[in-house]
Amino acid sequence: MTRRNPAVVLPLIIALACVAMLAGALLFQHVLGWEPCTLCVQIRLWLSLGAILAVLLSGAAALKQNWLGFALWPLLLATSAMAVVDNAHVVLIEVGIMESFSCSPFPFYSSYLPLHEYLPSLFMSGGICGQNDYAILGIPFTAWTLISVVGLFLFTLYSLWRAIRSARS
């Protein structure tokens, strides 16, 4: 039995986690009618970029193009960290620590990358930040997503550490 390279496998798990979170968000939006706010849509952007970067990282590792990892790992860490930042922002608005006017009605990228026009089913926001009536098991949906993106960020850090360890051996 051959031992799998963690630099190939772990980024694929990250990509799968990003796609699963996106699929869950789309399920809640299009099946249950839960409208995402602007920050929620930005989190979708970070998850989409994370999935793409993770697949590229895995492919680069499989092809032994380790130099690509020097560019892609920091980008992947940044995308997962920004998902945490945006989700924490939503939670802080919900609990009243931040004012809701700190959430723009348009994603930060809308003027130069109008994804809400190209892919409205994924990137169009219809909700208002801080007005979340959605809960699962009595816990607000944004708390669940915060737990998920923090877990993704921690797993991304762990995966980077494992990739560095496997490259040294």
Residue, then its C-alpha position, 0 to 999 in steps of 0.5 A: m500500500t502506497r502512502r499518500n502525499p499530504a500535500v496532494v490529499l489535504p488541499l483536496i479535503i480543503a476544496l471539498a470542505c469549501v464546496a460543501m459549505l457553498a452547497g449548504a449555503l445554496l441549499f438554504q438559500h434556494v430551497l429554504g428561502w434564506e436570503p444571504c446578506t452582503l457579507c455572507v455573499q463575500i464569504r461565498l467568494w472566499l470559499s469559491l476562491g479557496a476551493i479553486l486555490a486548493v485544487l491548484l495546490s493539490g495539482a501542483a503538489a501532484l506534479k511536483q511543482n513545489w514552487l507554486g506552493f510558495a504563491l498558492w499557500p499564502l493565498l489559500l490562508a488569506t482566503s480562509a482567514m478573510a472568510v473568518v473575518d467576514n463571518a465574525h463581522v456578521v456575528l458582531i453585527e447580529v449581537g449588537i457590538m457593531e452597527s449594521f451600517s458597517c455592512s455595505p449593500f454591495p460586496f466590496y468587489s462589485s464595482y470591478l468584478p460584478l459577480h452578482e450580475y454574472l452568477p446571481s444565484l451564487f453572488m446576489s445578496g437579498g438579506i440585510c446584515g444583522q437581521n438573521d432569524y435563521a437558526i439550527l438547533g436554536i443556534p443562529f446560522t451565522a454561529w454555525t458558519l463561523i464555527s465552519v470557517v474557523g475550522l476551515f482556517l485551522f485545517t488549512l494551517y494544519s495542512l500547510w504544516r503537513a505539506i512543509r513537513s512532507a517536503r522536508s522529508 
